[in-house]
Amino acid sequence: MPLIRRCAVVPVALAVLPLALAAAAARAAEPQRYGLDPVHTRVMFAVSHAGFSQAIGTVSGASGSLLFDRNDWRGAKLEVSVPLTRLDLGDAKWNAATLAANLLDGKRHPLARFISETVEPLPSEGETPSDRARVCGALSLHGVTRPLCMDVRLNAFKRHPLPPFRHTAGFSATARLSRAEFGIDAWKSVIGDEVELRIEAEAVRNQHLGNDPSNDSEPIPDGTLPSTSDETPDPSTSAATPEPEPRR
């Protein structure tokens, strides 16, 4: 190539390079899709038991999706389904009574659903990205949809130390609701109206809902695999459960 033409190409290349770098940075900053891990996601609820104590129950097996960019909470989007039929108050009779038609009515309304509408980061210390946010959206429960806001804290955002080593985001959240606002108003003299919620959740990068064999883990650079020889295995990652010893 003649020297004059080469000299003409250089300014053009220098002008295009920042645009290409900006486009690549914009793509990298786009929210990434995560799937809730139903094994490590649980909803805890507490409600007054005739003023004597706070009855505590949990619901496991939640599923859903999360769009999330660590540096831009406002672009996050959360959709969650909670199977109320997996409610556990520690007693079979109490479980059945809570799911009966005059309370949660689990047969007609087996799921609670939450869809976020706004996510507002809360102030953080220093220049690091905020690890707390106010997440507001619509909760559908007992056939009624009402607004609900949660205070959310990001606990960890990194590669999980156990196989298959997927990138994981861990959150804790709290909220309060009135059960009467959702049409659950039986047993007012025994069951309090205000329900306190605490949610512990783990969301896994590129995790598909359900069991999808194509959901391969991300590649790991050589030399970054942690040693697990002195760690207790995570039950959810075990390849098989040992069979019980036969009776003699």
C-alpha positions as CSV (number, residue, x, y, z in Angstrom):
1,M,0.0,0.0,0.0
2,P,1.5,3.4,-0.9
3,L,2.6,5.5,2.0
4,I,0.0,8.3,1.3
5,R,-2.9,5.8,1.4
6,R,-1.5,4.2,4.6
7,C,-1.4,7.7,6.2
8,A,-5.0,8.3,5.2
9,V,-6.2,5.0,6.7
10,V,-4.6,5.6,10.1
11,P,-6.8,8.6,11.1
12,V,-9.9,6.7,10.0
13,A,-9.0,3.7,12.1
14,L,-8.3,5.9,15.1
15,A,-11.7,7.6,14.7
16,V,-13.5,4.2,14.4
17,L,-11.7,2.5,17.3
18,P,-13.4,4.5,20.2
19,L,-16.8,3.8,18.6
20,A,-16.0,0.1,18.4
21,L,-14.8,0.0,22.1
22,A,-17.9,1.9,23.2
23,A,-20.2,-0.6,21.4
24,A,-18.3,-3.5,23.0
25,A,-18.6,-1.9,26.5
26,A,-22.3,-1.3,25.9
27,R,-22.9,-4.9,25.1
28,A,-20.9,-6.0,28.1
29,A,-23.0,-3.8,30.4
30,E,-26.3,-5.2,29.2
31,P,-28.2,-7.0,32.0
32,Q,-27.5,-10.7,32.0
33,R,-30.2,-13.4,32.5
34,Y,-30.2,-15.5,35.6
35,G,-32.6,-18.3,36.7
36,L,-33.6,-18.8,40.4
37,D,-32.1,-21.8,42.0
38,P,-35.2,-23.5,43.6
39,V,-33.0,-25.5,46.0
40,H,-31.4,-22.4,47.5
41,T,-34.3,-20.0,47.2
42,R,-36.8,-19.9,50.1
43,V,-39.6,-17.6,51.4
44,M,-40.0,-17.3,55.1
45,F,-43.2,-15.7,56.6
46,A,-44.1,-14.8,60.1
47,V,-47.6,-13.8,61.4
48,S,-49.0,-13.3,64.9
49,H,-50.5,-16.3,66.6
50,A,-53.2,-14.8,68.8
51,G,-50.5,-12.4,70.2
52,F,-48.7,-15.2,71.9
53,S,-45.9,-15.7,69.4
54,Q,-45.0,-15.2,65.7
55,A,-45.9,-18.3,63.8
56,I,-43.1,-19.0,61.3
57,G,-43.4,-20.9,58.1
58,T,-41.4,-21.4,54.9
59,V,-42.1,-22.0,51.2
60,S,-39.5,-23.7,49.1
61,G,-39.2,-24.5,45.4
62,A,-39.6,-20.9,44.0
63,S,-38.8,-20.5,40.3
64,G,-38.3,-17.5,38.1
65,S,-35.9,-15.3,36.1
66,L,-33.8,-12.3,36.8
67,L,-32.2,-9.7,34.4
68,F,-29.4,-8.1,36.3
69,D,-26.4,-5.8,35.8
70,R,-24.3,-5.3,38.9
71,N,-23.6,-1.7,38.0
72,D,-27.1,-0.7,37.1
73,W,-29.9,-1.9,39.4
74,R,-32.5,0.2,37.6
75,G,-32.3,-2.2,34.6
76,A,-33.1,-5.2,36.7
77,K,-36.2,-7.2,36.0
78,L,-37.5,-10.0,38.3
79,E,-40.3,-12.5,37.8
80,V,-41.0,-15.2,40.5
81,S,-43.5,-18.0,41.1
82,V,-43.8,-19.4,44.6
83,P,-45.6,-22.8,45.0
84,L,-47.8,-22.2,48.1
85,T,-48.6,-26.0,48.2
86,R,-45.0,-26.4,49.5
87,L,-45.8,-24.3,52.5
88,D,-44.4,-25.7,55.8
89,L,-45.4,-24.5,59.3
90,G,-43.8,-27.6,61.0
91,D,-47.1,-29.4,61.5
92,A,-49.2,-31.3,58.9
93,K,-52.5,-30.1,60.4
94,W,-51.4,-26.5,60.5
95,N,-50.2,-26.8,56.9
96,A,-53.6,-28.2,55.8
97,A,-55.5,-25.5,57.7
98,T,-53.5,-22.7,56.1
99,L,-54.0,-24.1,52.6
100,A,-57.8,-24.6,53.2
101,A,-60.4,-22.7,51.3
102,N,-61.0,-20.1,54.0
103,L,-57.4,-19.0,54.1
104,L,-54.9,-19.4,51.2
105,D,-57.2,-21.7,49.2
106,G,-54.3,-23.7,47.8
107,K,-56.5,-25.8,45.4
108,R,-57.8,-22.7,43.5
109,H,-54.7,-20.5,44.0
110,P,-51.6,-22.8,44.2
111,L,-49.1,-20.1,43.2
112,A,-48.1,-16.7,44.3
113,R,-46.4,-14.5,41.6
114,F,-44.3,-11.4,41.8
115,I,-43.3,-9.2,38.8
116,S,-41.0,-6.2,39.4
117,E,-41.9,-2.8,38.0
118,T,-39.3,-0.5,39.4
119,V,-35.9,-1.1,41.0
120,E,-34.2,1.8,42.8
121,P,-30.7,1.5,44.2
122,L,-30.2,2.7,47.7
123,P,-27.2,4.9,48.7
124,S,-23.9,3.1,49.1
125,E,-20.7,4.0,50.9
126,G,-17.8,5.1,48.8
127,E,-17.5,4.7,45.1
128,T,-18.5,1.0,44.9
129,P,-21.8,0.0,43.3
130,S,-24.7,-0.1,45.7
131,D,-25.4,-3.5,47.2
132,R,-29.0,-2.6,48.3
133,A,-32.1,-1.6,46.4
134,R,-35.8,-1.0,46.8
135,V,-37.7,-3.4,44.4
136,C,-41.4,-2.6,43.8
137,G,-43.9,-4.5,41.7
138,A,-47.1,-6.5,41.6
139,L,-47.8,-9.5,43.9
140,S,-50.6,-11.9,42.8
141,L,-51.8,-13.9,45.8
142,H,-55.2,-15.6,46.4
143,G,-56.5,-14.3,43.1
144,V,-55.8,-10.7,44.0
145,T,-53.0,-8.5,42.6
146,R,-51.6,-5.7,44.8
147,P,-48.4,-3.6,44.9
148,L,-45.6,-4.8,47.0
149,C,-42.1,-3.4,47.8
150,M,-39.1,-5.3,49.0
151,D,-35.8,-4.1,50.5
152,V,-33.2,-6.2,48.8
153,R,-29.5,-6.7,49.6
154,L,-27.0,-8.3,47.3
155,N,-24.9,-10.7,49.4
156,A,-22.5,-12.1,46.8
157,F,-22.0,-11.8,43.0
158,K,-19.3,-14.3,41.9
159,R,-18.5,-17.7,40.5
160,H,-19.9,-20.4,42.8
161,P,-17.1,-22.4,44.5
162,L,-18.7,-25.8,43.9
163,P,-19.4,-27.6,40.6
164,P,-20.6,-26.7,38.1
165,F,-19.0,-23.3,39.1
166,R,-21.7,-21.1,37.5
167,H,-21.8,-17.4,38.1
168,T,-24.2,-16.8,40.9
169,A,-26.0,-13.8,42.5
170,G,-27.2,-14.2,46.1
171,F,-29.8,-11.9,47.6
172,S,-31.7,-11.4,50.9
173,A,-35.0,-9.4,50.9
174,T,-37.6,-8.3,53.4
175,A,-41.2,-7.1,53.0
176,R,-44.5,-6.7,54.8
177,L,-48.0,-7.2,53.6
178,S,-51.6,-7.2,54.9
179,R,-53.3,-10.5,54.3
180,A,-56.7,-8.8,54.4
181,E,-55.7,-6.8,51.3
182,F,-55.5,-10.1,49.4
183,G,-58.9,-11.3,50.7
184,I,-57.4,-13.6,53.3
185,D,-59.3,-12.4,56.3
186,A,-60.5,-15.5,58.2
187,W,-59.6,-16.2,61.9
188,K,-58.9,-12.5,62.7
189,S,-58.9,-13.2,66.4
190,V,-56.2,-15.8,66.1
191,I,-54.2,-14.9,63.0
192,G,-52.6,-11.4,62.8
193,D,-53.2,-9.3,59.7
194,E,-49.6,-8.2,59.0
195,V,-47.4,-10.8,57.5
196,E,-43.6,-10.3,57.6
197,L,-41.7,-11.8,54.7
198,R,-38.0,-12.7,54.4
199,I,-36.6,-14.1,51.2
200,E,-33.3,-15.8,50.6
201,A,-32.5,-16.4,47.0
202,E,-29.7,-17.5,44.6
203,A,-29.9,-16.8,40.9
204,V,-27.6,-18.6,38.5
205,R,-26.2,-17.2,35.3
206,N,-27.8,-18.7,32.1
207,Q,-29.8,-21.1,34.3
208,H,-32.7,-22.5,32.4
209,L,-36.0,-23.1,34.3
210,G,-36.4,-26.8,34.9
211,N,-34.0,-29.5,34.0
212,D,-32.4,-28.7,30.6
213,P,-29.4,-30.9,29.6
214,S,-28.1,-28.1,27.3
215,N,-27.5,-25.9,30.3
216,D,-23.7,-26.3,30.3
217,S,-21.5,-24.5,32.8
218,E,-19.3,-21.6,31.6
219,P,-15.7,-22.4,30.9
220,I,-13.3,-21.9,33.7
221,P,-9.7,-20.7,33.2
222,D,-7.0,-23.2,34.0
223,G,-5.7,-23.0,37.6
224,T,-8.9,-21.4,39.0
225,L,-10.7,-24.5,40.3
226,P,-10.9,-24.4,44.1
227,S,-9.8,-27.3,46.2
228,T,-12.8,-29.0,47.7
229,S,-11.0,-31.9,49.4
230,D,-11.6,-30.3,52.9
231,E,-15.1,-29.0,52.2
232,T,-18.5,-30.6,52.8
233,P,-20.2,-31.4,49.5
234,D,-23.4,-29.4,48.7
235,P,-26.3,-31.8,48.7
236,S,-27.8,-30.2,45.6
237,T,-24.8,-31.1,43.5
238,S,-24.5,-34.7,44.6
239,A,-24.5,-37.1,41.6
240,A,-26.6,-39.7,43.5
241,T,-28.1,-40.4,46.9
242,P,-26.8,-43.5,48.6
243,E,-29.3,-46.2,49.0
244,P,-30.3,-47.2,52.6
245,E,-28.9,-50.4,54.0
246,P,-31.3,-53.3,53.7
247,R,-32.8,-54.6,56.9
248,R,-31.6,-57.8,58.3
